């Protein structure tokens, strides 16, 4: 994704002021979410070793959107 973003900026002259297309914005948000989840997962595993599996919450606690 980063490569595609860099190529798009190069084609547009590198201006970041150009409005992002909705699909590009959503892909960027997804990329950020995946990065955050990848960091949170191992941290929760480490925490669960000291505090138990309750650090993951319950199925009922997961919000649906």
mmCIF file of the N, C-alpha and C atoms, coordinates in Angstrom:
data_MODEL
# 
_entry.id   MODEL 
# 
loop_
_atom_site.group_PDB 
_atom_site.id 
_atom_site.type_symbol 
_atom_site.label_atom_id 
_atom_site.label_alt_id 
_atom_site.label_comp_id 
_atom_site.label_asym_id 
_atom_site.label_entity_id 
_atom_site.label_seq_id 
_atom_site.pdbx_PDB_ins_code 
_atom_site.Cartn_x 
_atom_site.Cartn_y 
_atom_site.Cartn_z 
_atom_site.occupancy 
_atom_site.B_iso_or_equiv 
_atom_site.pdbx_formal_charge 
_atom_site.auth_seq_id 
_atom_site.auth_comp_id 
_atom_site.auth_asym_id 
_atom_site.auth_atom_id 
_atom_site.pdbx_PDB_model_num 
ATOM 1   N N  . UNK A 1 1  ? 0.819   -1.192  0.000   1.00 0.00 ? 1  UNK A N  1 
ATOM 2   C CA . UNK A 1 1  ? 0.000   0.000   0.000   1.00 0.00 ? 1  UNK A CA 1 
ATOM 3   C C  . UNK A 1 1  ? 0.860   1.252   0.000   1.00 0.00 ? 1  UNK A C  1 
ATOM 4   N N  . UNK A 1 2  ? 1.941   1.198   0.775   1.00 0.00 ? 2  UNK A N  1 
ATOM 5   C CA . UNK A 1 2  ? 2.814   2.363   0.853   1.00 0.00 ? 2  UNK A CA 1 
ATOM 6   C C  . UNK A 1 2  ? 3.430   2.656   -0.510  1.00 0.00 ? 2  UNK A C  1 
ATOM 7   N N  . UNK A 1 3  ? 3.789   1.596   -1.238  1.00 0.00 ? 3  UNK A N  1 
ATOM 8   C CA . UNK A 1 3  ? 4.359   1.768   -2.572  1.00 0.00 ? 3  UNK A CA 1 
ATOM 9   C C  . UNK A 1 3  ? 3.341   2.436   -3.500  1.00 0.00 ? 3  UNK A C  1 
ATOM 10  N N  . UNK A 1 4  ? 2.093   1.961   -3.459  1.00 0.00 ? 4  UNK A N  1 
ATOM 11  C CA . UNK A 1 4  ? 1.049   2.550   -4.298  1.00 0.00 ? 4  UNK A CA 1 
ATOM 12  C C  . UNK A 1 4  ? 0.802   4.004   -3.932  1.00 0.00 ? 4  UNK A C  1 
ATOM 13  N N  . UNK A 1 5  ? 0.837   4.303   -2.639  1.00 0.00 ? 5  UNK A N  1 
ATOM 14  C CA . UNK A 1 5  ? 0.632   5.680   -2.193  1.00 0.00 ? 5  UNK A CA 1 
ATOM 15  C C  . UNK A 1 5  ? 1.751   6.572   -2.702  1.00 0.00 ? 5  UNK A C  1 
ATOM 16  N N  . UNK A 1 6  ? 2.995   6.081   -2.630  1.00 0.00 ? 6  UNK A N  1 
ATOM 17  C CA . UNK A 1 6  ? 4.140   6.860   -3.097  1.00 0.00 ? 6  UNK A CA 1 
ATOM 18  C C  . UNK A 1 6  ? 4.054   7.095   -4.596  1.00 0.00 ? 6  UNK A C  1 
ATOM 19  N N  . UNK A 1 7  ? 3.640   6.072   -5.336  1.00 0.00 ? 7  UNK A N  1 
ATOM 20  C CA . UNK A 1 7  ? 3.498   6.229   -6.787  1.00 0.00 ? 7  UNK A CA 1 
ATOM 21  C C  . UNK A 1 7  ? 2.417   7.245   -7.119  1.00 0.00 ? 7  UNK A C  1 
ATOM 22  N N  . UNK A 1 8  ? 1.312   7.209   -6.389  1.00 0.00 ? 8  UNK A N  1 
ATOM 23  C CA . UNK A 1 8  ? 0.227   8.157   -6.629  1.00 0.00 ? 8  UNK A CA 1 
ATOM 24  C C  . UNK A 1 8  ? 0.674   9.581   -6.344  1.00 0.00 ? 8  UNK A C  1 
ATOM 25  N N  . UNK A 1 9  ? 1.451   9.768   -5.264  1.00 0.00 ? 9  UNK A N  1 
ATOM 26  C CA . UNK A 1 9  ? 1.954   11.107  -4.956  1.00 0.00 ? 9  UNK A CA 1 
ATOM 27  C C  . UNK A 1 9  ? 2.926   11.581  -6.020  1.00 0.00 ? 9  UNK A C  1 
ATOM 28  N N  . UNK A 1 10 ? 3.754   10.667  -6.533  1.00 0.00 ? 10 UNK A N  1 
ATOM 29  C CA . UNK A 1 10 ? 4.715   11.034  -7.572  1.00 0.00 ? 10 UNK A CA 1 
ATOM 30  C C  . UNK A 1 10 ? 3.986   11.467  -8.839  1.00 0.00 ? 10 UNK A C  1 
ATOM 31  N N  . UNK A 1 11 ? 2.905   10.770  -9.187  1.00 0.00 ? 11 UNK A N  1 
ATOM 32  C CA . UNK A 1 11 ? 2.131   11.104  -10.384 1.00 0.00 ? 11 UNK A CA 1 
ATOM 33  C C  . UNK A 1 11 ? 1.414   12.435  -10.228 1.00 0.00 ? 11 UNK A C  1 
ATOM 34  N N  . UNK A 1 12 ? 1.007   12.757  -8.996  1.00 0.00 ? 12 UNK A N  1 
ATOM 35  C CA . UNK A 1 12 ? 0.273   13.998  -8.779  1.00 0.00 ? 12 UNK A CA 1 
ATOM 36  C C  . UNK A 1 12 ? 1.202   15.163  -8.461  1.00 0.00 ? 12 UNK A C  1 
ATOM 37  N N  . UNK A 1 13 ? 2.490   14.926  -8.594  1.00 0.00 ? 13 UNK A N  1 
ATOM 38  C CA . UNK A 1 13 ? 3.442   15.990  -8.319  1.00 0.00 ? 13 UNK A CA 1 
ATOM 39  C C  . UNK A 1 13 ? 3.817   16.067  -6.859  1.00 0.00 ? 13 UNK A C  1 
ATOM 40  N N  . UNK A 1 14 ? 3.418   15.063  -6.072  1.00 0.00 ? 14 UNK A N  1 
ATOM 41  C CA . UNK A 1 14 ? 3.792   15.026  -4.672  1.00 0.00 ? 14 UNK A CA 1 
ATOM 42  C C  . UNK A 1 14 ? 2.979   15.941  -3.786  1.00 0.00 ? 14 UNK A C  1 
ATOM 43  N N  . UNK A 1 15 ? 1.905   16.493  -4.291  1.00 0.00 ? 15 UNK A N  1 
ATOM 44  C CA . UNK A 1 15 ? 1.102   17.392  -3.459  1.00 0.00 ? 15 UNK A CA 1 
ATOM 45  C C  . UNK A 1 15 ? 0.176   16.580  -2.591  1.00 0.00 ? 15 UNK A C  1 
ATOM 46  N N  . UNK A 1 16 ? 0.279   16.774  -1.301  1.00 0.00 ? 16 UNK A N  1 
ATOM 47  C CA . UNK A 1 16 ? -0.589  16.056  -0.380  1.00 0.00 ? 16 UNK A CA 1 
ATOM 48  C C  . UNK A 1 16 ? -1.891  16.817  -0.148  1.00 0.00 ? 16 UNK A C  1 
ATOM 49  N N  . UNK A 1 17 ? -2.019  18.012  -0.714  1.00 0.00 ? 17 UNK A N  1 
ATOM 50  C CA . UNK A 1 17 ? -3.245  18.786  -0.545  1.00 0.00 ? 17 UNK A CA 1 
ATOM 51  C C  . UNK A 1 17 ? -4.377  18.263  -1.405  1.00 0.00 ? 17 UNK A C  1 
ATOM 52  N N  . UNK A 1 18 ? -4.057  17.464  -2.428  1.00 0.00 ? 18 UNK A N  1 
ATOM 53  C CA . UNK A 1 18 ? -5.094  16.930  -3.302  1.00 0.00 ? 18 UNK A CA 1 
ATOM 54  C C  . UNK A 1 18 ? -6.015  16.034  -2.476  1.00 0.00 ? 18 UNK A C  1 
ATOM 55  N N  . UNK A 1 19 ? -7.312  16.179  -2.656  1.00 0.00 ? 19 UNK A N  1 
ATOM 56  C CA . UNK A 1 19 ? -8.231  15.363  -1.858  1.00 0.00 ? 19 UNK A CA 1 
ATOM 57  C C  . UNK A 1 19 ? -8.087  13.883  -2.200  1.00 0.00 ? 19 UNK A C  1 
ATOM 58  N N  . UNK A 1 20 ? -8.106  13.067  -1.147  1.00 0.00 ? 20 UNK A N  1 
ATOM 59  C CA . UNK A 1 20 ? -8.013  11.626  -1.344  1.00 0.00 ? 20 UNK A CA 1 
ATOM 60  C C  . UNK A 1 20 ? -9.352  11.086  -1.831  1.00 0.00 ? 20 UNK A C  1 
ATOM 61  N N  . UNK A 1 21 ? -9.282  10.120  -2.714  1.00 0.00 ? 21 UNK A N  1 
ATOM 62  C CA . UNK A 1 21 ? -10.502 9.431   -3.114  1.00 0.00 ? 21 UNK A CA 1 
ATOM 63  C C  . UNK A 1 21 ? -10.982 8.616   -1.921  1.00 0.00 ? 21 UNK A C  1 
ATOM 64  N N  . UNK A 1 22 ? -12.274 8.398   -1.845  1.00 0.00 ? 22 UNK A N  1 
ATOM 65  C CA . UNK A 1 22 ? -12.851 7.673   -0.714  1.00 0.00 ? 22 UNK A CA 1 
ATOM 66  C C  . UNK A 1 22 ? -12.232 6.287   -0.562  1.00 0.00 ? 22 UNK A C  1 
ATOM 67  N N  . UNK A 1 23 ? -12.026 5.584   -1.654  1.00 0.00 ? 23 UNK A N  1 
ATOM 68  C CA . UNK A 1 23 ? -11.455 4.238   -1.553  1.00 0.00 ? 23 UNK A CA 1 
ATOM 69  C C  . UNK A 1 23 ? -10.029 4.278   -1.023  1.00 0.00 ? 23 UNK A C  1 
ATOM 70  N N  . UNK A 1 24 ? -9.257  5.251   -1.423  1.00 0.00 ? 24 UNK A N  1 
ATOM 71  C CA . UNK A 1 24 ? -7.881  5.377   -0.937  1.00 0.00 ? 24 UNK A CA 1 
ATOM 72  C C  . UNK A 1 24 ? -7.868  5.712   0.555   1.00 0.00 ? 24 UNK A C  1 
ATOM 73  N N  . UNK A 1 25 ? -8.787  6.562   0.975   1.00 0.00 ? 25 UNK A N  1 
ATOM 74  C CA . UNK A 1 25 ? -8.880  6.934   2.383   1.00 0.00 ? 25 UNK A CA 1 
ATOM 75  C C  . UNK A 1 25 ? -9.256  5.719   3.226   1.00 0.00 ? 25 UNK A C  1 
ATOM 76  N N  . UNK A 1 26 ? -10.194 4.928   2.741   1.00 0.00 ? 26 UNK A N  1 
ATOM 77  C CA . UNK A 1 26 ? -10.624 3.734   3.471   1.00 0.00 ? 26 UNK A CA 1 
ATOM 78  C C  . UNK A 1 26 ? -9.498  2.696   3.552   1.00 0.00 ? 26 UNK A C  1 
ATOM 79  N N  . UNK A 1 27 ? -8.729  2.548   2.477   1.00 0.00 ? 27 UNK A N  1 
ATOM 80  C CA . UNK A 1 27 ? -7.597  1.619   2.504   1.00 0.00 ? 27 UNK A CA 1 
ATOM 81  C C  . UNK A 1 27 ? -6.555  2.083   3.514   1.00 0.00 ? 27 UNK A C  1 
ATOM 82  N N  . UNK A 1 28 ? -6.337  3.383   3.583   1.00 0.00 ? 28 UNK A N  1 
ATOM 83  C CA . UNK A 1 28 ? -5.383  3.931   4.552   1.00 0.00 ? 28 UNK A CA 1 
ATOM 84  C C  . UNK A 1 28 ? -5.861  3.668   5.977   1.00 0.00 ? 28 UNK A C  1 
ATOM 85  N N  . UNK A 1 29 ? -7.136  3.869   6.235   1.00 0.00 ? 29 UNK A N  1 
ATOM 86  C CA . UNK A 1 29 ? -7.688  3.590   7.559   1.00 0.00 ? 29 UNK A CA 1 
ATOM 87  C C  . UNK A 1 29 ? -7.570  2.108   7.905   1.00 0.00 ? 29 UNK A C  1 
ATOM 88  N N  . UNK A 1 30 ? -7.813  1.246   6.937   1.00 0.00 ? 30 UNK A N  1 
ATOM 89  C CA . UNK A 1 30 ? -7.691  -0.189  7.159   1.00 0.00 ? 30 UNK A CA 1 
ATOM 90  C C  . UNK A 1 30 ? -6.253  -0.561  7.481   1.00 0.00 ? 30 UNK A C  1 
ATOM 91  N N  . UNK A 1 31 ? -5.317  0.013   6.745   1.00 0.00 ? 31 UNK A N  1 
ATOM 92  C CA . UNK A 1 31 ? -3.898  -0.250  6.993   1.00 0.00 ? 31 UNK A CA 1 
ATOM 93  C C  . UNK A 1 31 ? -3.510  0.166   8.416   1.00 0.00 ? 31 UNK A C  1 
ATOM 94  N N  . UNK A 1 32 ? -3.994  1.318   8.859   1.00 0.00 ? 32 UNK A N  1 
ATOM 95  C CA . UNK A 1 32 ? -3.695  1.789   10.214  1.00 0.00 ? 32 UNK A CA 1 
ATOM 96  C C  . UNK A 1 32 ? -4.312  0.865   11.262  1.00 0.00 ? 32 UNK A C  1 
ATOM 97  N N  . UNK A 1 33 ? -5.524  0.396   10.994  1.00 0.00 ? 33 UNK A N  1 
ATOM 98  C CA . UNK A 1 33 ? -6.184  -0.509  11.925  1.00 0.00 ? 33 UNK A CA 1 
ATOM 99  C C  . UNK A 1 33 ? -5.469  -1.838  12.044  1.00 0.00 ? 33 UNK A C  1 
ATOM 100 N N  . UNK A 1 34 ? -5.012  -2.357  10.914  1.00 0.00 ? 34 UNK A N  1 
ATOM 101 C CA . UNK A 1 34 ? -4.279  -3.616  10.927  1.00 0.00 ? 34 UNK A CA 1 
ATOM 102 C C  . UNK A 1 34 ? -2.978  -3.461  11.702  1.00 0.00 ? 34 UNK A C  1 
ATOM 103 N N  . UNK A 1 35 ? -2.295  -2.353  11.503  1.00 0.00 ? 35 UNK A N  1 
ATOM 104 C CA . UNK A 1 35 ? -1.050  -2.100  12.227  1.00 0.00 ? 35 UNK A CA 1 
ATOM 105 C C  . UNK A 1 35 ? -1.302  -2.035  13.728  1.00 0.00 ? 35 UNK A C  1 
ATOM 106 N N  . UNK A 1 36 ? -2.363  -1.351  14.119  1.00 0.00 ? 36 UNK A N  1 
ATOM 107 C CA . UNK A 1 36 ? -2.704  -1.242  15.542  1.00 0.00 ? 36 UNK A CA 1 
ATOM 108 C C  . UNK A 1 36 ? -3.051  -2.606  16.130  1.00 0.00 ? 36 UNK A C  1 
ATOM 109 N N  . UNK A 1 37 ? -3.830  -3.398  15.385  1.00 0.00 ? 37 UNK A N  1 
ATOM 110 C CA . UNK A 1 37 ? -4.212  -4.724  15.873  1.00 0.00 ? 37 UNK A CA 1 
ATOM 111 C C  . UNK A 1 37 ? -2.996  -5.631  15.995  1.00 0.00 ? 37 UNK A C  1 
ATOM 112 N N  . UNK A 1 38 ? -2.065  -5.518  15.059  1.00 0.00 ? 38 UNK A N  1 
ATOM 113 C CA . UNK A 1 38 ? -0.859  -6.339  15.106  1.00 0.00 ? 38 UNK A CA 1 
ATOM 114 C C  . UNK A 1 38 ? -0.015  -6.014  16.335  1.00 0.00 ? 38 UNK A C  1 
ATOM 115 N N  . UNK A 1 39 ? -0.059  -4.780  16.785  1.00 0.00 ? 39 UNK A N  1 
ATOM 116 C CA . UNK A 1 39 ? 0.672   -4.395  18.002  1.00 0.00 ? 39 UNK A CA 1 
ATOM 117 C C  . UNK A 1 39 ? -0.097  -4.789  19.261  1.00 0.00 ? 39 UNK A C  1 
ATOM 118 N N  . UNK A 1 40 ? -1.419  -4.672  19.221  1.00 0.00 ? 40 UNK A N  1 
ATOM 119 C CA . UNK A 1 40 ? -2.234  -4.951  20.403  1.00 0.00 ? 40 UNK A CA 1 
ATOM 120 C C  . UNK A 1 40 ? -2.297  -6.442  20.711  1.00 0.00 ? 40 UNK A C  1 
ATOM 121 N N  . UNK A 1 41 ? -2.338  -7.278  19.702  1.00 0.00 ? 41 UNK A N  1 
ATOM 122 C CA . UNK A 1 41 ? -2.453  -8.722  19.914  1.00 0.00 ? 41 UNK A CA 1 
ATOM 123 C C  . UNK A 1 41 ? -1.363  -9.288  20.805  1.00 0.00 ? 41 UNK A C  1 
ATOM 124 N N  . UNK A 1 42 ? -0.095  -9.129  20.438  1.00 0.00 ? 42 UNK A N  1 
ATOM 125 C CA . UNK A 1 42 ? 0.977   -9.654  21.296  1.00 0.00 ? 42 UNK A CA 1 
ATOM 126 C C  . UNK A 1 42 ? 0.993   -9.038  22.702  1.00 0.00 ? 42 UNK A C  1 
ATOM 127 N N  . UNK A 1 43 ? 0.632   -7.764  22.805  1.00 0.00 ? 43 UNK A N  1 
ATOM 128 C CA . UNK A 1 43 ? 0.588   -7.122  24.120  1.00 0.00 ? 43 UNK A CA 1 
ATOM 129 C C  . UNK A 1 43 ? -0.489  -7.774  24.989  1.00 0.00 ? 43 UNK A C  1 
ATOM 130 N N  . UNK A 1 44 ? -1.655  -8.073  24.404  1.00 0.00 ? 44 UNK A N  1 
ATOM 131 C CA . UNK A 1 44 ? -2.709  -8.736  25.161  1.00 0.00 ? 44 UNK A CA 1 
ATOM 132 C C  . UNK A 1 44 ? -2.305  -10.152 25.566  1.00 0.00 ? 44 UNK A C  1 
ATOM 133 N N  . UNK A 1 45 ? -1.574  -10.833 24.696  1.00 0.00 ? 45 UNK A N  1 
ATOM 134 C CA . UNK A 1 45 ? -1.099  -12.179 25.040  1.00 0.00 ? 45 UNK A CA 1 
ATOM 135 C C  . UNK A 1 45 ? -0.176  -12.108 26.255  1.00 0.00 ? 45 UNK A C  1 
ATOM 136 N N  . UNK A 1 46 ? 0.750   -11.145 26.247  1.00 0.00 ? 46 UNK A N  1 
ATOM 137 C CA . UNK A 1 46 ? 1.648   -10.984 27.399  1.00 0.00 ? 46 UNK A CA 1 
ATOM 138 C C  . UNK A 1 46 ? 0.864   -10.666 28.657  1.00 0.00 ? 46 UNK A C  1 
ATOM 139 N N  . UNK A 1 47 ? -0.124  -9.799  28.548  1.00 0.00 ? 47 UNK A N  1 
ATOM 140 C CA . UNK A 1 47 ? -0.941  -9.435  29.701  1.00 0.00 ? 47 UNK A CA 1 
ATOM 141 C C  . UNK A 1 47 ? -1.732  -10.638 30.199  1.00 0.00 ? 47 UNK A C  1 
ATOM 142 N N  . UNK A 1 48 ? -2.211  -11.471 29.291  1.00 0.00 ? 48 UNK A N  1 
ATOM 143 C CA . UNK A 1 48 ? -3.030  -12.623 29.698  1.00 0.00 ? 48 UNK A CA 1 
ATOM 144 C C  . UNK A 1 48 ? -2.219  -13.630 30.497  1.00 0.00 ? 48 UNK A C  1 
ATOM 145 N N  . UNK A 1 49 ? -0.911  -13.660 30.309  1.00 0.00 ? 49 UNK A N  1 
ATOM 146 C CA . UNK A 1 49 ? -0.071  -14.579 31.061  1.00 0.00 ? 49 UNK A CA 1 
ATOM 147 C C  . UNK A 1 49 ? -0.024  -14.199 32.540  1.00 0.00 ? 49 UNK A C  1 
ATOM 148 N N  . UNK A 1 50 ? -0.219  -12.925 32.835  1.00 0.00 ? 50 UNK A N  1 
ATOM 149 C CA . UNK A 1 50 ? -0.217  -12.461 34.228  1.00 0.00 ? 50 UNK A CA 1 
ATOM 150 C C  . UNK A 1 50 ? -1.627  -12.347 34.794  1.00 0.00 ? 50 UNK A C  1 
ATOM 151 N N  . UNK A 1 51 ? -2.575  -11.916 33.959  1.00 0.00 ? 51 UNK A N  1 
ATOM 152 C CA . UNK A 1 51 ? -3.915  -11.603 34.466  1.00 0.00 ? 51 UNK A CA 1 
ATOM 153 C C  . UNK A 1 51 ? -4.991  -12.572 33.992  1.00 0.00 ? 51 UNK A C  1 
ATOM 154 N N  . UNK A 1 52 ? -4.656  -13.492 33.115  1.00 0.00 ? 52 UNK A N  1 
ATOM 155 C CA . UNK A 1 52 ? -5.644  -14.442 32.616  1.00 0.00 ? 52 UNK A CA 1 
ATOM 156 C C  . UNK A 1 52 ? -6.316  -13.957 31.345  1.00 0.00 ? 52 UNK A C  1 
ATOM 157 N N  . UNK A 1 53 ? -7.168  -14.822 30.811  1.00 0.00 ? 53 UNK A N  1 
ATOM 158 C CA . UNK A 1 53 ? -7.805  -14.541 29.517  1.00 0.00 ? 53 UNK A CA 1 
ATOM 159 C C  . UNK A 1 53 ? -8.848  -13.428 29.545  1.00 0.00 ? 53 UNK A C  1 
ATOM 160 N N  . UNK A 1 54 ? -9.198  -12.928 30.725  1.00 0.00 ? 54 UNK A N  1 
ATOM 161 C CA . UNK A 1 54 ? -10.199 -11.862 30.776  1.00 0.00 ? 54 UNK A CA 1 
ATOM 162 C C  . UNK A 1 54 ? -9.713  -10.582 30.094  1.00 0.00 ? 54 UNK A C  1 
ATOM 163 N N  . UNK A 1 55 ? -8.395  -10.464 29.852  1.00 0.00 ? 55 UNK A N  1 
ATOM 164 C CA . UNK A 1 55 ? -7.897  -9.262  29.168  1.00 0.00 ? 55 UNK A CA 1 
ATOM 165 C C  . UNK A 1 55 ? -8.453  -9.172  27.746  1.00 0.00 ? 55 UNK A C  1 
ATOM 166 N N  . UNK A 1 56 ? -8.876  -10.305 27.185  1.00 0.00 ? 56 UNK A N  1 
ATOM 167 C CA . UNK A 1 56 ? -9.434  -10.301 25.830  1.00 0.00 ? 56 UNK A CA 1 
ATOM 168 C C  . UNK A 1 56 ? -10.895 -9.902  25.807  1.00 0.00 ? 56 UNK A C  1 
ATOM 169 N N  . UNK A 1 57 ? -11.527 -9.846  26.970  1.00 0.00 ? 57 UNK A N  1 
ATOM 170 C CA . UNK A 1 57 ? -12.944 -9.506  27.036  1.00 0.00 ? 57 UNK A CA 1 
ATOM 171 C C  . UNK A 1 57 ? -13.787 -10.715 26.689  1.00 0.00 ? 57 UNK A C  1 
ATOM 172 N N  . UNK A 1 58 ? -15.088 -10.520 26.657  1.00 0.00 ? 58 UNK A N  1 
ATOM 173 C CA . UNK A 1 58 ? -15.995 -11.610 26.338  1.00 0.00 ? 58 UNK A CA 1 
ATOM 174 C C  . UNK A 1 58 ? -16.607 -11.376 24.959  1.00 0.00 ? 58 UNK A C  1 
ATOM 175 N N  . UNK A 1 59 ? -17.154 -12.430 24.429  1.00 0.00 ? 59 UNK A N  1 
ATOM 176 C CA . UNK A 1 59 ? -17.798 -12.332 23.118  1.00 0.00 ? 59 UNK A CA 1 
ATOM 177 C C  . UNK A 1 59 ? -18.912 -11.293 23.143  1.00 0.00 ? 59 UNK A C  1 
ATOM 178 N N  . UNK A 1 60 ? -19.643 -11.238 24.251  1.00 0.00 ? 60 UNK A N  1 
ATOM 179 C CA . UNK A 1 60 ? -20.759 -10.295 24.382  1.00 0.00 ? 60 UNK A CA 1 
ATOM 180 C C  . UNK A 1 60 ? -20.296 -8.852  24.427  1.00 0.00 ? 60 UNK A C  1 
ATOM 181 N N  . UNK A 1 61 ? -19.037 -8.624  24.795  1.00 0.00 ? 61 UNK A N  1 
ATOM 182 C CA . UNK A 1 61 ? -18.512 -7.272  24.931  1.00 0.00 ? 61 UNK A CA 1 
ATOM 183 C C  . UNK A 1 61 ? -18.108 -6.669  23.589  1.00 0.00 ? 61 UNK A C  1 
ATOM 184 N N  . UNK A 1 62 ? -18.027 -7.486  22.541  1.00 0.00 ? 62 UNK A N  1 
ATOM 185 C CA . UNK A 1 62 ? -17.612 -6.986  21.232  1.00 0.00 ? 62 UNK A CA 1 
ATOM 186 C C  . UNK A 1 62 ? -18.741 -6.182  20.627  1.00 0.00 ? 62 UNK A C  1 
ATOM 187 N N  . UNK A 1 63 ? -18.420 -4.968  20.227  1.00 0.00 ? 63 UNK A N  1 
ATOM 188 C CA . UNK A 1 63 ? -19.433 -4.089  19.633  1.00 0.00 ? 63 UNK A CA 1 
ATOM 189 C C  . UNK A 1 63 ? -19.677 -4.482  18.184  1.00 0.00 ? 63 UNK A C  1 
ATOM 190 N N  . UNK A 1 64 ? -20.913 -4.452  17.766  1.00 0.00 ? 64 UNK A N  1 
ATOM 191 C CA . UNK A 1 64 ? -21.245 -4.686  16.367  1.00 0.00 ? 64 UNK A CA 1 
ATOM 192 C C  . UNK A 1 64 ? -21.573 -3.346  15.735  1.00 0.00 ? 64 UNK A C  1 
ATOM 193 N N  . UNK A 1 65 ? -21.164 -3.211  14.490  1.00 0.00 ? 65 UNK A N  1 
ATOM 194 C CA . UNK A 1 65 ? -21.445 -1.946  13.791  1.00 0.00 ? 65 UNK A CA 1 
ATOM 195 C C  . UNK A 1 65 ? -22.197 -2.186  12.530  1.00 0.00 ? 65 UNK A C  1 
# 
